[in-house]
């Protein structure tokens, strides 16, 4: 019996390339699992963010609807307030006139058989209270007597010659006028002083400095 060939035996038991584990196989398998895990976490995070965005959009839509409803309520409330103001805005003025009506009632009750001076005093009181009520609501009488004629506040219905006032001056008030602020409610009807004879051109003269018609 001969001695076995050690080299041949070693070659028989030596691992081949096919039986050796591939280098890095374990590492490659670990990398794939980590990638799958990261993708899953990203998907979960994206879904959560999308849910938050949907909730935010829903909240904004709700706020918009509430704002529109509030705006409509404000418009309706404003329209109602304006309507009430137009319909009942004159109530304070009417209430002030009712006081004057009370004064008239008292004056009429005491008028029969009363001293004329007492009646005049009662009428004066009623007049003063009425003027007070008008002033409280911004209504003022237009000053006219003794003032130059103002076509924006006065209405000239007559004129008369007088030496006591300059031409165009109001010498009598035939009907009082009233204004509220800058608005004239009713112009005062007045009589104004006529031009003096000395201010008028001579009857035979036309334009100043020109001879009368027919003059040579």
C-alpha positions as CSV (number, residue, x, y, z in Angstrom):
1,X,0.0,0.0,0.0
2,X,1.5,3.4,-1.0
3,X,1.4,6.8,0.9
4,X,-1.6,9.0,0.0
5,X,-0.9,12.2,-2.0
6,X,-1.3,15.0,0.6
7,X,-1.5,17.7,-2.1
8,X,-4.2,15.9,-3.9
9,X,-6.2,15.4,-0.7
10,X,-5.8,19.1,0.1
11,X,-7.0,20.0,-3.3
12,X,-10.0,17.8,-2.9
13,X,-11.1,19.4,0.3
14,X,-10.2,23.0,-0.7
15,X,-13.3,25.1,-1.2
16,X,-14.2,26.1,-4.6
17,X,-15.3,29.6,-5.7
18,X,-18.9,28.3,-6.0
19,X,-19.0,27.1,-2.4
20,X,-17.4,30.3,-0.9
21,X,-19.9,32.8,0.5
22,X,-20.0,35.9,-1.7
23,X,-18.4,38.9,0.0
24,X,-20.7,41.6,0.9
25,X,-23.9,39.4,0.5
26,X,-25.0,40.1,4.1
27,X,-24.3,43.8,3.7
28,X,-26.2,44.0,0.5
29,X,-29.2,42.3,2.2
30,X,-29.1,44.8,5.1
31,X,-29.1,47.8,2.7
32,X,-32.3,46.7,1.0
33,X,-34.2,46.3,4.2
34,X,-33.1,49.8,5.4
35,X,-34.3,51.3,2.1
36,X,-37.7,49.7,2.4
37,X,-37.9,51.0,6.0
38,X,-37.0,54.6,5.0
39,X,-39.6,54.5,2.1
40,X,-42.3,53.4,4.5
41,X,-41.5,56.1,7.0
42,X,-41.5,58.7,4.2
43,X,-44.9,57.5,3.0
44,X,-46.3,57.7,6.5
45,X,-44.9,61.2,7.0
46,X,-46.3,62.3,3.6
47,X,-49.7,60.9,4.5
48,X,-49.7,62.7,7.8
49,X,-48.7,66.0,6.1
50,X,-51.4,65.6,3.5
51,X,-53.9,65.0,6.3
52,X,-52.8,68.2,8.0
53,X,-53.1,70.1,4.8
54,X,-56.7,68.8,4.3
55,X,-57.6,69.8,7.8
56,X,-56.1,73.3,7.3
57,X,-58.0,73.7,4.0
58,X,-61.3,72.6,5.7
59,X,-60.6,75.1,8.5
60,X,-60.0,77.9,6.0
61,X,-63.2,77.1,4.1
62,X,-65.1,77.2,7.3
63,X,-63.7,80.6,8.2
64,X,-64.5,81.9,4.8
65,X,-68.1,80.7,5.1
66,X,-68.4,82.3,8.5
67,X,-66.9,85.6,7.2
68,X,-69.4,85.7,4.3
69,X,-72.3,85.0,6.6
70,X,-71.2,87.8,9.0
71,X,-70.8,90.2,6.0
72,X,-74.3,89.4,4.9
73,X,-75.6,90.0,8.5
74,X,-73.8,93.3,8.6
75,X,-75.3,94.4,5.3
76,X,-78.8,93.4,6.4
77,X,-78.3,95.2,9.8
78,X,-77.0,98.3,8.1
79,X,-79.9,98.4,5.7
80,X,-82.4,98.0,8.5
81,X,-80.8,100.8,10.5
82,X,-80.8,103.1,7.5
83,X,-84.5,102.3,6.9
84,X,-85.3,103.0,10.5
85,X,-83.3,106.3,10.4
86,X,-85.2,107.4,7.3
87,X,-88.6,106.4,8.8
88,X,-88.1,107.6,12.3
89,X,-85.2,110.1,12.1
90,X,-87.6,113.0,12.5
91,X,-89.0,111.7,15.8
92,X,-86.9,113.9,18.0
93,X,-87.9,117.0,16.0
94,X,-91.6,116.1,16.2
95,X,-91.3,115.5,20.0
96,X,-89.9,119.0,20.4
97,X,-92.9,120.4,18.4
98,X,-95.3,118.6,20.8
99,X,-94.1,120.9,23.5
100,X,-95.1,123.9,21.4
101,X,-98.5,122.3,20.8
102,X,-98.9,122.1,24.6
103,X,-98.1,125.8,24.8
104,X,-100.8,126.5,22.2
105,X,-103.3,124.5,24.1
106,X,-102.7,126.5,27.3
107,X,-102.8,129.8,25.4
108,X,-106.1,128.9,23.8
109,X,-107.6,127.7,27.1
110,X,-106.7,131.0,28.8
111,X,-107.4,133.2,25.7
112,X,-111.2,133.7,26.1
113,X,-111.9,136.7,28.2
114,X,-108.2,137.2,29.0
115,X,-106.3,140.5,29.0
116,X,-105.0,141.1,25.5
117,X,-101.6,141.8,26.9
118,X,-101.7,138.3,28.5
119,X,-102.6,136.8,25.2
120,X,-99.8,138.5,23.4
121,X,-97.4,137.4,26.1
122,X,-98.6,133.8,25.7
123,X,-98.2,133.9,21.9
124,X,-94.7,135.3,22.4
125,X,-93.9,132.4,24.7
126,X,-95.1,129.9,22.1
127,X,-93.1,131.6,19.4
128,X,-89.9,131.6,21.5
129,X,-90.3,127.9,22.3
130,X,-90.9,127.1,18.7
131,X,-87.8,129.0,17.6
132,X,-85.8,127.2,20.3
133,X,-87.0,123.9,19.0
134,X,-85.9,124.8,15.5
135,X,-82.5,126.0,16.6
136,X,-82.0,122.7,18.5
137,X,-82.3,120.9,15.2
138,X,-80.0,123.3,13.3
139,X,-82.7,125.4,11.7
140,X,-81.9,129.1,11.9
141,X,-83.9,132.2,10.6
142,X,-82.2,134.0,7.7
143,X,-81.0,137.5,8.7
144,X,-82.4,140.0,6.2
145,X,-83.6,143.3,7.6
146,X,-81.1,146.1,7.1
147,X,-78.7,143.8,5.1
148,X,-77.7,144.1,1.5
149,X,-79.9,142.0,-0.8
150,X,-78.5,138.5,-1.3
151,X,-80.1,136.6,-4.1
152,X,-79.0,133.3,-2.6
153,X,-81.0,133.9,0.6
154,X,-83.5,136.6,-0.2
155,X,-86.3,136.9,-2.7
156,X,-87.1,140.5,-3.7
157,X,-90.9,140.9,-4.2
158,X,-91.1,144.7,-3.9
159,X,-89.0,147.7,-3.9
160,X,-89.6,151.2,-2.6
161,X,-87.8,154.5,-2.6
162,X,-86.3,155.6,0.7
163,X,-83.7,158.0,1.8
164,X,-82.9,156.0,4.9
165,X,-81.2,153.1,3.2
166,X,-78.8,152.5,0.4
167,X,-80.3,151.1,-2.8
168,X,-80.5,147.3,-2.7
169,X,-80.8,147.2,1.1
170,X,-83.6,145.1,2.6
171,X,-86.0,147.5,4.2
172,X,-88.8,145.1,5.1
173,X,-89.2,141.3,5.6
174,X,-92.6,140.2,4.2
175,X,-92.0,136.5,5.0
176,X,-89.2,135.1,7.1
177,X,-86.7,132.7,5.6
178,X,-84.9,129.7,7.2
179,X,-81.8,127.7,6.5
180,X,-80.2,124.5,7.9
181,X,-76.5,124.8,7.8
182,X,-75.5,126.0,4.3
183,X,-78.8,124.9,2.8
184,X,-81.6,127.4,2.4
185,X,-84.9,125.8,3.3
186,X,-86.9,128.9,2.3
187,X,-85.6,132.3,1.1
188,X,-86.8,135.4,2.9
189,X,-89.3,137.4,0.9
190,X,-88.2,141.0,1.2
191,X,-88.7,144.6,0.1
192,X,-85.6,146.4,-1.0
193,X,-84.7,150.0,-1.3
194,X,-85.1,151.3,-4.9
195,X,-82.3,153.2,-6.6
196,X,-82.4,156.9,-5.9
197,X,-83.4,159.4,-8.5
198,X,-79.9,160.9,-8.4
199,X,-78.5,157.4,-9.2
200,X,-80.7,157.0,-12.3
201,X,-79.6,158.1,-15.7
202,X,-81.4,161.1,-17.1
203,X,-84.4,160.2,-19.2
204,X,-82.9,161.8,-22.3
205,X,-79.6,160.0,-22.0
206,X,-78.6,156.6,-23.2
207,X,-75.2,155.2,-22.5
208,X,-73.1,157.4,-20.3
209,X,-71.2,160.0,-22.5
210,X,-73.4,159.4,-25.5
211,X,-76.0,161.8,-26.7
212,X,-79.7,160.9,-26.3
213,X,-81.4,159.4,-29.3
214,X,-82.4,162.2,-31.7
215,X,-80.0,164.7,-30.3
216,X,-77.8,166.6,-32.7
